[in-house]
Amino acid sequence: MGLLDGKVAIVTGAGRGIGRAEALLLAAEGAKVVVNDVGASLAGQGGDKHPAEEVVDLIKEGGSDAVVNASDVSSWSGAKDLVDQAIDTFGSLDVLVNNAGILRDKMSFNMEESDWDDVIRVHLKGHFAMSHHAAVYWRGRAKAGEDVHGRIINTSSEAGLFGNAGQANYSAAKAGIASMTWVLARELERYGVTVNSISPRARTRMTENLFGEMAAAGDGFDQWDPANVAQLVGFLASDEAADVTGQNFIVFGGNIWATGGFHPVGELHRDSMWSPSEIAAAKSELFKGISSGIPPFSFF
Ligand SMILES: NC(=O)c1ccc[n+]([C@@H]2O[C@H](COP(=O)([O-])OP(=O)(O)OC[C@H]3O[C@@H](n4cnc5c(N)ncnc54)[C@H](O)[C@@H]3O)[C@@H](O)[C@H]2O)c1
């Protein structure tokens, strides 16, 4: 008995890295999985189906069922094909894990237009296109009187929550995904769909240069293993998480942080308009006990 017996899941970008670990975990918990991957290089070029096929083989060896899908998630019609494939092949869709992504890191003054467009397209449009088509399906079922237990699990990043230098495109896309998670959660609650996002940290080709030796697997608990991240996704995909929605979790090793979104950290109040010079005079009150400079990258 798995936590996801009888469920049908899509994991995008599941040929490698975190998506691969998520697809394997969901299958190990009993879900049938559509393993999507366009087979792109880290920068988003190429089309190698092999990694996704290998994940499907592993899932089948483990006793669950899976199929490959090679859609580009940032294509509106490709995203629809992917949702349709899950329904046509396995009879329904219960869980959508939006994970696919690429990187084109450059400082803002060196970034090309295509670096901006491609990263925003794959992450932000890719998340939205998939969520849109899945939402159409779940809303239709709910309106037909069916009991829907839909799940969307998005992939944001600490780069999106805190803003990482050299990643204007990626951080903007990931902040957009975190914010879109709240919107989708509000819109889809009435149709029986929860929407959450994770901000993971794990050793993959995307982070091997960033974390380097720090992320090497040691002898003990491997906190950089993408499988650690997948466990949270397994929980969020399950019926046990029916009351968890609109949340963004930072997840790394054995640590899971529920984050609370943006909160005021200082304030000024009065019943009349402030002039710029009055705000200047009250600046120390607005920033009482806190810095007026760039907020720290991390909360811990
Ligand atoms: N690894 C980390 O520590 C980390 C940290 C924060 C966020 N993330 C996010 O986690 C997700 C997975 O990253 P990863 O580290 O496993 O990277 P990865 O490069 O190992 O895997 C990403 C996969 O997505 C696929 N892909 C790319 N564009 C696609 C498209 N248009 N359609 C379908 N598939 C596509 C790639 O072929 C690749 O297999 C990404 O959204 C990433 O931004 C990762």
The ligand as a Tripos MOL2 file, in Angstrom:
@<TRIPOS>MOLECULE
LIG
   44    48     1     0     0
SMALL
NO_CHARGES

@<TRIPOS>ATOM
      1 N1         18.8690   21.7620   -7.9270 N.am      1 LIG1
      2 C1         18.5730   22.7170   -7.0680 C.2       1 LIG1
      3 O1         19.2080   22.8740   -6.0050 O.2       1 LIG1
      4 C2         17.4370   23.6500   -7.3680 C.ar      1 LIG1
      5 C3         17.2710   24.7810   -6.5550 C.ar      1 LIG1
      6 C4         16.1730   25.6040   -6.7480 C.ar      1 LIG1
      7 C5         15.2730   25.3170   -7.7590 C.ar      1 LIG1
      8 N2         15.4770   24.2220   -8.5670 N.ar      1 LIG1
      9 C6         14.4800   23.9570   -9.6000 C.3       1 LIG1
     10 O2         14.1720   22.5730   -9.6090 O.3       1 LIG1
     11 C7         13.7790   22.1950  -10.9310 C.3       1 LIG1
     12 C8         14.5890   20.9970  -11.3820 C.3       1 LIG1
     13 O3         15.9460   21.3950  -11.4880 O.3       1 LIG1
     14 P1         17.1720   20.3580  -11.5030 P.3       1 LIG1
     15 O4         18.1840   20.9100  -10.6020 O.co2     1 LIG1
     16 O5         16.6810   18.9740  -11.2970 O.co2     1 LIG1
     17 O6         17.6930   20.5860  -13.0260 O.3       1 LIG1
     18 P2         18.0430   19.5470  -14.2140 P.3       1 LIG1
     19 O7         18.6620   20.3650  -15.2800 O.co2     1 LIG1
     20 O8         18.7890   18.3810  -13.6700 O.co2     1 LIG1
     21 O9         16.6020   19.0160  -14.6810 O.3       1 LIG1
     22 C9         15.7020   19.8180  -15.3880 C.3       1 LIG1
     23 C10        15.0320   18.9670  -16.4540 C.3       1 LIG1
     24 O10        14.0400   19.7720  -17.1310 O.3       1 LIG1
     25 C11        14.0530   19.4350  -18.5140 C.3       1 LIG1
     26 N3         13.4980   20.5370  -19.3020 N.ar      1 LIG1
     27 C12        14.0770   21.7300  -19.5860 C.ar      1 LIG1
     28 N4         13.2730   22.4830  -20.3410 N.ar      1 LIG1
     29 C13        12.1440   21.7590  -20.5580 C.ar      1 LIG1
     30 C14        10.9330   22.0120  -21.2660 C.ar      1 LIG1
     31 N5         10.7420   23.1660  -21.9120 N.pl3     1 LIG1
     32 N6          9.9750   21.0460  -21.2720 N.ar      1 LIG1
     33 C15        10.1710   19.8720  -20.6370 C.ar      1 LIG1
     34 N7         11.3050   19.5740  -19.9560 N.ar      1 LIG1
     35 C16        12.2800   20.5120  -19.9020 C.ar      1 LIG1
     36 C17        15.5270   19.1740  -18.8230 C.3       1 LIG1
     37 O11        15.6800   18.3840  -20.0110 O.3       1 LIG1
     38 C18        16.0070   18.4720  -17.5430 C.3       1 LIG1
     39 O12        15.9470   17.0620  -17.6530 O.3       1 LIG1
     40 C19        13.9570   23.4420  -11.8060 C.3       1 LIG1
     41 O13        12.7310   24.1290  -11.9290 O.3       1 LIG1
     42 C20        14.9340   24.2670  -11.0000 C.3       1 LIG1
     43 O14        14.8670   25.6420  -11.3320 O.3       1 LIG1
     44 C21        16.5240   23.3970   -8.3940 C.ar      1 LIG1
@<TRIPOS>BOND
     1     1     2 1
     2     2     3 2
     3     2     4 1
     4     4     5 ar
     5     4    44 ar
     6     5     6 ar
     7     6     7 ar
     8     7     8 ar
     9     8     9 1
    10     8    44 ar
    11     9    10 1
    12     9    42 1
    13    10    11 1
    14    11    12 1
    15    11    40 1
    16    12    13 1
    17    13    14 1
    18    14    15 2
    19    14    16 1
    20    14    17 1
    21    17    18 1
    22    18    19 2
    23    18    20 1
    24    18    21 1
    25    21    22 1
    26    22    23 1
    27    23    24 1
    28    23    38 1
    29    24    25 1
    30    25    26 1
    31    25    36 1
    32    26    27 ar
    33    26    35 ar
    34    27    28 ar
    35    28    29 ar
    36    29    30 ar
    37    29    35 ar
    38    30    31 1
    39    30    32 ar
    40    32    33 ar
    41    33    34 ar
    42    34    35 ar
    43    36    37 1
    44    36    38 1
    45    38    39 1
    46    40    41 1
    47    40    42 1
    48    42    43 1
@<TRIPOS>SUBSTRUCTURE
     1 LIG1         1 GROUP 0 **** ****
